[in-house]
Structures are given as C-alpha cells and as structure tokens.
C-alpha cells in the first residue's frame, strides 16, 4: 500500500462547507487531495439515492418530485466492478496523497459506519478497534470536524441538490448538471434539518467515546476568513508551509440564492405556525 506519513479525515455532513475546505487544501498541493472516496452504502455499493433520505416520511408527493430524477448508479460504485475493496482503498490512498506524504479524505457521518464495516471486511483489519483500525490504515490521523451554524440553510441546500443531483453551482454553468424546476416541501426540509442535527450528534458522540479532540471548522468563519482558516488547518497538520505560498480564493460558487432566502423565510413561517398549533 502507498503509505503517507500523516493523514487527516474531514468529518462532515452534507452541505456543511466541507467541499470548500477540500478545495482550499487541494490547491496548496501540500495537504493531500481530499475527496469522497468512501461515501457509498454497504448494502448497495453506491451513495444514498435521493428518496433514501426520506424513508421515514416517504409519501406520494415526494415520490412524484423525484420521479425520473435519479442518475445512474454505476458511475459512483465503490469499488468499481472487478476491484476488491482492499485494492480500492489502496488506490484511494495513493491518489489522495500529495508528494510530501500527506493524505486527506472526507467522510460524511451517513456513510461512516458503513465505511468502518467495509474496512473490517478486509481480513487483517477484522478485529481492530475503530481508532486503531483508522490509525493503522491512515498513519498519524487528524480529525477535522466541519459544521455549519445555519442548519436550515444547510438543509435547504441539500434539498435543492437532491432534486437536481447537482452539488456545485458551476456544474450548471458548465452544463454538467441539469436545470430543473425546484419544489418547496416543508416536511422534507424539516426532516433534513433533523437528520443533519442527528448526524452531527453522532460525530460528537464518536469523538467523545474515542477521546478525540477534532480541529473544528465553522463554515461561516471559513467563508469570512478563508486564508487564515486554511493556514490554521495546515498548522494543525504540522505541514511545513513555504514562505511564498500564495492562497488563492476558491473557484466554488456560492449556491445560496434568492430562492434559498425565500425558502428559509417560508420554512421559518411554517415551522412557527406548526409550533403554535401544538
């Protein structure tokens, strides 16, 4: 296995700002090339499909919204057909490690338990405790926790992405993703708010149970202090930074727009009205 000398895992939830952080780290060419190589469900081998986010509240309206809006699974299969998970793991580590020996990856809580389970399917890792397992595969692991204060905005961002299957605004600009009519759905957004909160609670429980003190990044602070936050992460990882390092602003476009603002207002109004009737 191509082994780095130090590693980090970005522990996140969907639409928390982790992609912005990953872009910043990749652009330095000093901190690995973190991507989501471990975001598949064990039961299917692919990322969670849109309707699978709503199994607890699924109704005819949600089914109608997502009809014909699921992209093919095979392009995202982990591992690809014909490759063992151990070989896939080795490949992911190799391509995610920068020349200076730093490996980075990103994992969402919604996939983390399945990721650990798949690692334990590799014979030499079956009996290892979780943190020992991770440190054996990812040397000198650091945990970077990414969170977003605006949970409603985060949930609405996720709801929009699930409807279009477009995760970056530039994908639409570059004609990579489809342009779709978007539907407001209070129960779906409210469910995603609760799901995000549950996922974050699970991360916190994991950290507490394993005596891990993660380095925390708040999305809103990352946006406001992009370079300072990036340099703080590099210091946390003990990465030697050249004096002439130039930090360029990321290319990712902000996805929140007037529709998002309108939906936040609509959601808050309906949430308050629902609470009054309780």
MOFEN-V9779 format. One record per residue. N is the residue number from 1. RES is the residue in one letter. SS is DSSP state (A for helix, B for strand, O for the rest). NEAR is the number of other ideal C-beta (glycine too) atoms within 12 Angstrom. Layout:
{{N/RES/SS/NEAR} {N/RES/SS/NEAR}}
//
This chain:
{{1/X/O/21} {2/X/O/21} {3/X/O/19} {4/X/O/32} {5/X/O/20} {6/X/B/28} {7/X/B/34} {8/X/B/41} {9/X/B/44} {10/X/B/51} {11/X/B/42} {12/X/B/42} {13/X/O/40} {14/X/O/37} {15/X/O/37} {16/X/O/40} {17/X/O/40} {18/X/A/39} {19/X/A/37} {20/X/A/39} {21/X/A/41} {22/X/A/37} {23/X/A/30} {24/X/A/40} {25/X/A/43} {26/X/A/30} {27/X/A/27} {28/X/A/33} {29/X/O/23} {30/X/O/30} {31/X/O/43} {32/X/O/42} {33/X/O/31} {34/X/O/42} {35/X/O/26} {36/X/O/30} {37/X/O/36} {38/X/O/39} {39/X/O/33} {40/X/O/33} {41/X/O/26} {42/X/O/25} {43/X/O/15} {44/X/O/18} {45/X/O/25} {46/X/O/25} {47/X/O/34} {48/X/O/31} {49/X/O/23} {50/X/A/32} {51/X/A/24} {52/X/A/22} {53/X/A/33} {54/X/A/29} {55/X/O/15} {56/X/O/17} {57/X/O/21} {58/X/O/21} {59/X/O/17} {60/X/A/11} {61/X/A/18} {62/X/A/29} {63/X/A/19} {64/X/A/15} {65/X/A/28} {66/X/O/28} {67/X/O/15} {68/X/O/13} {69/X/O/24} {70/X/O/23} {71/X/O/23} {72/X/O/11} {73/X/O/20} {74/X/A/15} {75/X/A/14} {76/X/A/24} {77/X/O/21} {78/X/O/32} {79/X/O/26} {80/X/O/20} {81/X/O/13} {82/X/O/9} {83/X/O/16} {84/X/O/17} {85/X/A/30} {86/X/A/21} {87/X/A/18} {88/X/A/28} {89/X/A/34} {90/X/A/22} {91/X/A/21} {92/X/A/39} {93/X/A/31} {94/X/A/21} {95/X/A/21} {96/X/O/33} {97/X/B/33} {98/X/O/30} {99/X/O/16} {100/X/O/23} {101/X/O/25} {102/X/B/38} {103/X/B/42} {104/X/B/46} {105/X/B/42} {106/X/B/41} {107/X/B/42} {108/X/B/37} {109/X/A/37} {110/X/A/33} {111/X/A/35} {112/X/A/34} {113/X/A/23} {114/X/A/27} {115/X/A/37} {116/X/A/28} {117/X/A/21} {118/X/A/32} {119/X/A/33} {120/X/A/25} {121/X/O/20} {122/X/O/25} {123/X/A/12} {124/X/A/15} {125/X/A/26} {126/X/O/15} {127/X/O/13} {128/X/O/18} {129/X/O/16} {130/X/A/26} {131/X/A/20} {132/X/A/17} {133/X/A/25} {134/X/A/33} {135/X/A/22} {136/X/A/24} {137/X/A/35} {138/X/O/37} {139/X/O/21} {140/X/O/22} {141/X/B/32} {142/X/B/35} {143/X/B/36} {144/X/B/43} {145/X/B/36} {146/X/B/44} {147/X/B/34} {148/X/O/37} {149/X/O/21} {150/X/O/25} {151/X/A/33} {152/X/A/32} {153/X/A/33} {154/X/A/38} {155/X/A/39} {156/X/A/40} {157/X/A/40} {158/X/A/38} {159/X/A/40} {160/X/A/39} {161/X/A/31} {162/X/A/37} {163/X/A/37} {164/X/A/30} {165/X/O/29} {166/X/O/28} {167/X/O/29} {168/X/O/26} {169/X/A/25} {170/X/A/19} {171/X/A/21} {172/X/A/22} {173/X/A/15} {174/X/O/12} {175/X/O/10} {176/X/O/16} {177/X/O/22} {178/X/O/17} {179/X/O/15} {180/X/O/21} {181/X/O/12} {182/X/O/27} {183/X/O/25} {184/X/O/25} {185/X/O/32} {186/X/A/28} {187/X/A/25} {188/X/A/35} {189/X/A/38} {190/X/A/29} {191/X/A/26} {192/X/A/39} {193/X/A/31} {194/X/A/24} {195/X/A/33} {196/X/A/37} {197/X/A/23} {198/X/A/20} {199/X/A/37} {200/X/A/31} {201/X/A/18} {202/X/A/25} {203/X/A/35} {204/X/A/23} {205/X/A/17} {206/X/A/26} {207/X/A/25} {208/X/A/13} {209/X/A/13} {210/X/O/22} {211/X/O/11} {212/X/O/24} {213/X/O/14} {214/X/O/27} {215/X/B/27} {216/X/B/30} {217/X/B/38} {218/X/B/25} {219/X/A/32} {220/X/A/22} {221/X/A/22} {222/X/A/37} {223/X/A/25} {224/X/A/15} {225/X/O/18} {226/X/A/27} {227/X/A/22} {228/X/A/17} {229/X/A/30} {230/X/A/36} {231/X/A/24} {232/X/A/25} {233/X/A/40} {234/X/A/35} {235/X/A/17} {236/X/A/26} {237/X/O/36} {238/X/O/20} {239/X/O/32} {240/X/O/16} {241/X/O/24} {242/X/O/14} {243/X/O/6} {244/X/O/6} {245/X/O/19} {246/X/O/14} {247/X/O/26} {248/X/O/15} {249/X/O/17} {250/X/O/26} {251/X/O/17} {252/X/O/25} {253/X/O/20} {254/X/O/19} {255/X/O/32} {256/X/O/26} {257/X/O/18} {258/X/A/10} {259/X/A/22} {260/X/A/29} {261/X/A/18} {262/X/A/17} {263/X/A/33} {264/X/A/29} {265/X/A/18} {266/X/A/22} {267/X/A/32} {268/X/A/24} {269/X/A/17} {270/X/A/21} {271/X/A/24} {272/X/A/14} {273/X/A/13} {274/X/A/14} {275/X/A/11} {276/X/A/9} {277/X/A/8} {278/X/O/7}}
//
